[in-house]
Amino acid sequence: MSLESIRQLISQDLKSTDQFIISLLESRIPLIRQIIEYVLNCGGKRIRPMILLLSARALSHRGEKHIDLAAVIELIHTATLLHDDVVDGSTLRRGNKTAHTIWGSDTSVLVGDFLYSRAFQVVVDLKHHAILEIFAKATHYIAEGEIMQLVNCRNPDTTEEFYFEIIERKTAKLFEIAAELGALLSSDSEKEVSALRHYGLHLGLAFQLIDDALDYNQSPDETGKNVGQDIEEGKMTLPLIYAMRKSKAADLALLRNAVETGNTDNMKTILGIIESTDSIKYTAESAKKHAIYAKEALSHVKETPYRQALLDLSSFVIERTY
């Protein structure tokens, strides 16, 4: 099942989610809606809300609360993008100019805050204590990941273990709660909720690993960001960590200097080192391992077209080129 086929399976839910998001953006300040609509229309895959909707449907959810929570997941994701791009100084996202390069950093940060506040308003209105607690803990956890990455910026001695701790917090956590909340809305079985929670966690790790691999082996036209952007921003991701572990002498010195200074003048040589050390392959294999864990977690969920879509989403995440 392709990504488009998965979207078709839940097309009405996705349409309702988009409509609900639009209703949440009402504000007396036109600039808020302008910026949010710009970011939302810049080609996002909507993977996170899709996970929530599919998880709910896989456990036979009836009602509309899954629409509300799918919208909340997308609002939180969009808020983190606005904040991330300011912190990282990124100029491109999904092939488009980042919001802060158009409207300024102050505006982007404040609109991100607006999205967070709207998201929590929706969650509070659901009057579901367990869901509110999950969101409160998750946003705290995600923020910690952002801070961990910031303080570790330009550190060439970053370990693989520390890298995984950052991506679990920054990326995988939102995937995890998307799947978990979809399940929680639909089932009283801790076994089923736990299964979806683990599915989301490992899918999120696989997703970020492939993202980090693509930074070094795809063109800007395909990824929507500049090749080597992670080095320029001082981010130590797995391809670079592994390449440094396998490099010696001049190659190692070049990689360390690039991380410490953000200098990408020798990017062609850097890409050659990463390729020669099989760093992309190592990262992709790690992603495949987590995709397998995600699929295995679904063994506790009954077979339906929605469960199959979740399995196929795991395949898409590791096979994608964008």
Phi, psi and omega in degrees: 000122181285169178299322179294323177294322177296316178300320180297324180300325182240031186301320181292320177297318179294320178297316179295323178297314179299319179296321179292321177300314179302318180294332181281346185269003179300129180203151176285354181253101185304327183300325181300308180296321181301313182291315183296317179296323178299312182294315182294332183267009182270030169088023178294148183277348181060032182299316186295310175297328177299319179299316180296314181296316180293321179296318178296314181292326179297334179252026172062042179294140174235138181121195186238358184296332179294332176293314180302314184287327176297321177296318180298316179301318180290324178295317180294318178300316180295321177299317180294326177297315180300315180291315181302314184295328177291312182298317184279343184071026182291140179256341180234139171216122182056034177080003180244158175299139177289154186302321185291337177284342179264312187252352180101153184294317182301314181297317181298316180297316182292323177291324174300318177298320178301317180296318177301315183294321178295320180300315182288331174300317179296315181297316179298320180297337179289340178054047180235103189301317183297319179294317179299319180295319179298315180295317181299314180292321183293316181294325175296316181296317179295317179298321177299320179298319178298317181291320177301318179293321181296312183288341179266002182303137178063031177256102183289352181263014179301133180270162177298322180297317180293321177302314181295326178295320179294312185288334175295320180284310188290319188245306189295331183298319181291323173299316182300311183285335175299312180290318182296316182290325175300320179289318184297327178293336195245346187215146174263001183275116178298329179297316180289318179297316179296321179300313180291324178300313180292324175303309182298318180302308184288328175295319179296320177295315178299318180301312183290323178299316178293320176305315183289329176290319181297334180299336184249352184227017176227158181279160177302329180297329182271320185267341181079011174216164184290140176298135180077014181300327180297320178294316180303325181271000177078021181272127176267099179257172189300318179303320181286319178301314181292319179299320179291326179293329184264356184260159179222165171049236188296322180296315180296318179298320180296315180296316180299317180296320181297319179293314184291329186253340185077013182282121181249021180298329181259033186300322180300317178293319179299315179297324177295320179295315180298321179290317184291337179267006180059032183291324178293317179299317180299317180293317180296322178294322177296319178297317179299322179298316180289329176295323176295317177301320180298315180295320180297326180297332182282359178296341179271004181248136183295153183286122175212168175301332181286321175297318178298322178296322177296320177297315181293329177296325177297322178290317180301318184302322183267346181263349187291157178240016180209000000 
